[in-house]
Amino acid sequence: MAERMIERRWESTGIFSRALRTALAPAAWGYGAFMRVRNSAYDRGIFRSYPLDLPTVSVGNLTVGGTGKTPMAAWIASAISDAGGRPAILLRGYGGDEALVHHLLAPRAIIIAGANRRASAAEAHARGATAIVLDDAFQHRRVKRDADIVLISADRHRQVRLLPAGPWREPLESLRRATHVVVTRKRTTPLHAKEVLGYATRMAPEAVPVIVHLAADWLVQWGTTTRKPVDALAGNAVLAISAIGDPRAFEAQLRASSARIASRSYRDHHAFGLGDAARLAREAEGAQYTVCTLKDAVKLGPLWPPSAPPLWYLSQRVSIELGAEALEGLARRLSRPANDR
């Protein structure tokens, strides 16, 4: 896949990959200069930001994909609901899968997908929302926000190289805009997550430090309420299907159960078709389990042949290892009327 090949070129220490990154360095410098000028224009008020007329929090990142924005945004929305508010999650709707996942992860939230965040916010207000959660909006500076939560993946943390020479959307110095720096981890150790957090907070010393473990929770059979512990995979042949930003972290979670993995990965947000489902179902005949992510299950599940072996997805549990009180306090503030915050 082209996307996997690009990621390998970003990460590889091979001669060809290093030469390619060197060739792309001028474009990356130009991109970085553009982002710095753009951010400076917003900081100085040359470019204006507009309020959404409701308490607003952004959940975003500095890199391309794979940091856990969707489960984190859903967690924040659920915490606002628990505190008595009625949140709306606004997202661009790219690929269509995030909206479906949010409906499952945050069933009490209003979910609105659309490129125009201002129009989406007006719709949310009309539908009774009391707070806004912006999914993937750190770079969307036209919208004012009360808090900026920025995610960094400890699993994918590497040298900062801006697009197109690397996966970084903005220079690391942009972390200074963050109110909360959240390091997420799936397969890496708590110690490494703390090291990454220490590195990040040196750039944003005033931001609240948070570590989140996106832990493997249950195997859930698509279309049913049947679920099993992940340990049920131990010793079994598993067909692992994913179309996400970091398929290796997903596969590592399955391997941690001592499963024997055959990987079928697609580009992020891949739109599965009937042909994909039929081919994968035939491959599933040779495995004891066929497992995908929730993000993939909402697209692949409705196409899965009824006669095929069951399709399972791996649910993720958001576990706050550091900074839980700060995030819960933020949710409580966002759930209150503006004059009470």
C-alpha positions in Angstrom: 0.0 0.0 0.0 1.2 3.5 -0.9 0.5 4.8 2.6 2.5 2.1 4.3 5.3 2.7 1.8 5.4 6.4 2.7 5.6 5.6 6.4 8.5 3.2 5.8 10.3 5.9 4.0 9.7 8.3 6.9 11.1 5.8 9.4 13.7 3.7 7.6 17.4 4.2 8.2 18.2 2.7 4.7 20.3 4.6 2.2 17.4 5.2 -0.2 15.0 6.4 2.5 17.6 8.8 3.9 18.4 10.1 0.4 14.6 10.6 -0.3 14.2 12.5 3.0 17.2 14.7 2.1 15.6 15.4 -1.3 12.3 16.4 0.4 14.0 18.5 3.0 13.6 21.8 1.1 9.8 21.2 0.7 9.6 20.4 4.4 11.5 23.6 5.3 9.1 25.6 3.0 6.1 23.9 4.6 7.5 24.7 8.1 8.0 28.3 7.2 4.5 28.6 5.9 3.1 27.1 9.1 5.2 29.4 11.3 4.0 32.5 9.3 0.4 31.3 9.5 0.5 30.7 13.2 2.2 34.0 13.8 -0.6 35.7 11.9 -3.2 34.1 14.2 -1.1 34.9 17.3 -0.8 38.6 16.3 -4.5 38.9 15.4 -3.9 39.4 11.7 -5.9 36.3 11.0 -9.1 36.3 13.1 -10.6 33.4 15.1 -14.3 33.3 15.8 -16.1 31.8 18.9 -18.7 29.1 18.6 -20.8 30.6 21.4 -20.5 27.4 23.5 -17.7 26.1 25.8 -15.3 24.5 23.3 -12.4 22.0 23.6 -10.2 20.8 20.7 -8.7 17.4 20.6 -5.9 17.2 18.0 -2.3 16.3 17.3 0.9 17.4 15.6 1.3 14.4 13.3 -0.5 12.5 10.6 -2.9 9.9 12.2 -2.5 7.2 14.8 -2.6 9.1 18.1 -6.0 8.1 19.5 -8.0 11.3 18.8 -11.3 9.5 18.3 -11.4 7.6 21.6 -10.0 10.6 23.4 -12.6 13.0 22.0 -15.3 10.4 22.9 -13.9 10.1 26.4 -14.0 13.9 26.9 -17.5 14.1 25.6 -18.6 11.3 27.9 -17.0 13.1 30.9 -18.9 16.2 30.0 -22.1 14.2 29.9 -21.3 12.6 33.3 -20.8 16.2 34.7 -24.3 17.2 33.6 -23.6 18.8 30.2 -24.8 17.9 26.8 -21.8 17.8 24.4 -21.7 17.8 20.7 -18.7 16.3 18.9 -17.9 18.1 15.7 -15.7 16.4 13.1 -14.8 16.9 9.5 -16.4 13.5 8.6 -13.4 12.4 6.4 -14.0 8.8 5.5 -17.3 8.6 7.4 -16.0 6.1 10.0 -15.3 8.5 12.9 -19.0 9.6 13.1 -20.2 6.0 13.3 -17.5 5.2 16.0 -18.5 8.2 18.0 -22.1 7.1 18.0 -21.0 3.9 19.7 -18.4 5.3 22.0 -20.3 8.4 23.2 -24.0 7.6 22.7 -25.2 10.6 24.8 -23.3 13.1 22.6 -24.7 14.9 19.5 -22.5 13.9 16.6 -22.2 16.3 13.6 -19.9 15.8 10.6 -19.1 18.6 8.3 -16.3 20.7 6.9 -17.8 24.0 8.2 -17.3 23.9 11.9 -19.2 27.2 12.4 -22.3 25.8 10.7 -21.9 22.5 12.6 -21.7 24.5 15.9 -24.9 26.4 15.0 -26.7 23.1 14.4 -25.4 21.7 17.7 -26.6 24.8 19.5 -30.1 24.4 17.9 -30.1 20.7 19.0 -29.5 21.6 22.6 -25.8 21.2 23.0 -24.2 22.9 25.9 -20.5 22.2 25.0 -18.5 21.5 21.9 -15.8 18.9 21.4 -13.8 19.5 18.2 -12.3 16.2 16.9 -9.0 16.8 15.0 -9.0 20.7 15.2 -5.6 21.7 16.5 -4.7 23.1 13.1 -8.1 24.7 12.6 -7.2 28.0 14.2 -10.2 29.9 12.8 -12.2 28.5 15.7 -11.6 29.8 19.3 -11.5 27.2 22.0 -11.4 27.2 25.8 -8.9 24.3 25.9 -6.5 22.7 23.4 -5.8 19.0 24.1 -2.8 17.9 21.9 -2.0 14.2 21.6 1.4 12.6 21.0 1.7 8.8 20.5 4.5 7.3 22.5 4.3 4.3 20.1 5.0 6.5 17.1 7.2 9.2 18.7 10.2 9.8 16.5 12.4 12.5 15.2 10.5 15.6 14.2 10.4 15.8 10.4 7.7 18.0 8.8 5.6 17.0 5.8 6.5 15.7 3.2 9.8 14.5 4.6 8.0 13.1 7.7 4.6 12.8 9.4 4.6 16.1 11.4 1.9 18.6 10.5 3.5 21.4 12.6 6.8 22.2 14.2 7.2 20.9 17.8 7.2 24.5 19.1 3.4 24.6 18.3 2.9 22.6 21.5 3.1 26.0 23.2 -0.5 26.6 22.2 -1.6 23.4 24.1 -3.4 23.7 27.4 -3.1 19.9 27.9 -0.3 17.6 26.4 -1.6 14.0 26.3 0.9 11.2 25.6 -1.0 8.1 24.4 0.4 4.6 24.4 -0.8 1.2 23.2 2.2 -1.2 23.0 5.0 0.8 24.6 5.8 0.9 28.3 4.7 3.4 30.9 8.4 4.4 31.3 8.7 5.3 27.7 5.5 7.3 27.8 6.9 9.3 30.7 10.0 10.0 28.7 8.1 11.2 25.8 5.9 13.4 28.1 9.0 14.9 29.6 10.4 15.8 26.2 7.1 17.3 25.1 6.5 19.4 28.3 9.9 21.0 28.0 8.4 22.7 24.9 5.1 23.4 26.7 5.9 23.9 30.4 2.6 25.5 31.2 0.5 22.7 29.7 -1.2 20.1 31.9 0.7 16.8 31.5 -1.4 13.6 30.9 -0.6 10.0 30.0 -3.4 7.8 28.5 -3.2 4.0 28.0 -5.4 2.9 25.1 -5.6 -0.6 26.3 -7.1 -3.7 24.6 -10.4 -4.3 26.4 -12.7 -7.0 24.9 -13.2 -8.9 21.7 -16.7 -8.1 20.5 -18.6 -10.1 17.9 -20.0 -7.7 15.3 -23.8 -7.5 15.3 -24.2 -9.3 18.6 -23.6 -8.6 22.3 -21.2 -11.6 22.5 -17.8 -10.7 23.9 -14.7 -12.5 25.0 -11.4 -11.6 26.8 -8.5 -10.9 24.5 -6.7 -13.8 26.0 -9.1 -16.1 24.1 -6.9 -15.5 21.1 -3.9 -17.2 22.8 -2.3 -19.8 20.5 -4.9 -19.3 17.7 -4.4 -18.2 14.1 -5.9 -14.7 13.8 -6.6 -12.7 10.6 -6.0 -9.1 11.7 -7.7 -6.5 9.5 -7.1 -2.8 9.8 -7.4 0.5 7.9 -6.1 2.9 10.5 -3.2 5.3 11.1 -1.0 2.9 13.1 -1.8 -0.8 12.3 1.3 -2.0 14.0 0.0 -0.9 17.4 -3.2 -2.8 16.8 -1.4 -5.9 15.7 1.0 -5.6 18.7 -2.0 -5.7 21.0 -3.2 -8.9 19.4 0.2 -10.5 19.6 0.4 -9.6 23.3 -2.2 -12.3 23.7 0.1 -14.9 22.1 -2.0 -15.1 19.0 -0.5 -16.0 15.6 -1.2 -13.0 13.4 -1.7 -12.8 9.6 -2.0 -9.1 8.8 -4.2 -7.4 6.2 -3.8 -3.7 6.4 -5.2 -1.0 4.2 -4.7 2.7 4.0 -6.3 4.9 6.7 -10.0 5.4 6.2 -10.2 2.8 3.4 -13.7 2.4 2.2 -14.4 -1.3 2.3 -16.5 -2.6 -0.6 -18.4 -5.9 -1.1 -15.3 -7.3 -3.0 -13.1 -6.5 0.0 -15.5 -8.2 2.4 -15.8 -11.3 0.1 -12.0 -11.7 -0.2 -11.5 -11.3 3.5 -14.3 -13.7 4.4 -12.6 -16.3 2.2 -9.3 -15.8 4.1 -11.2 -16.0 7.4 -12.0 -19.6 6.6 -8.3 -20.4 7.5 -8.2 -18.6 10.8 -9.7 -19.3 14.2 -10.6 -15.6 14.7 -11.0 -12.6 12.3 -10.4 -9.4 14.2 -10.5 -5.8 13.2 -10.7 -2.4 14.9 -14.0 -0.7 15.9 -13.2 1.9 13.3 -13.1 -0.8 10.6 -16.0 -2.8 12.0 -18.5 -0.1 11.5 -17.7 -0.2 7.7 -16.8 -3.8 7.2 -19.4 -5.4 9.5 -22.5 -4.4 7.5 -20.9 -6.0 4.4 -19.7 -9.2 6.1 -21.3 -12.3 4.5 -23.7 -14.0 6.9 -22.2 -17.4 6.0 -18.7 -16.4 6.8 -16.9 -17.0 10.1 -17.8 -14.3 12.7 -16.1 -10.9 12.5 -14.8 -9.6 15.8 -13.5 -6.2 16.8 -11.1 -5.2 19.5 -12.6 -2.6 21.8 -10.2 -0.1 23.5 -10.4 1.1 27.1 -9.2 4.6 27.8 -7.2 4.5 31.0 -5.9 7.8 32.4 -2.6 6.9 34.0 -1.6 10.5 34.8 -3.7 13.7 34.9 -7.2 12.2 35.4 -8.2 14.8 37.9 -7.2 17.6 35.5 -9.2 16.1 32.6 -12.2 15.5 34.8 -12.0 19.1 36.1 -11.9 20.4 32.6 -15.0 18.4 31.7 -16.8 19.8 34.7 -15.9 23.4 33.8 -17.0 22.9 30.2 -20.3 21.4 31.4 -21.2 24.6 33.3 -22.7 27.8 31.9 -20.2 30.4 30.8 -20.9 32.7 33.7 -20.2 29.9 36.2 -16.9 28.8 34.8 
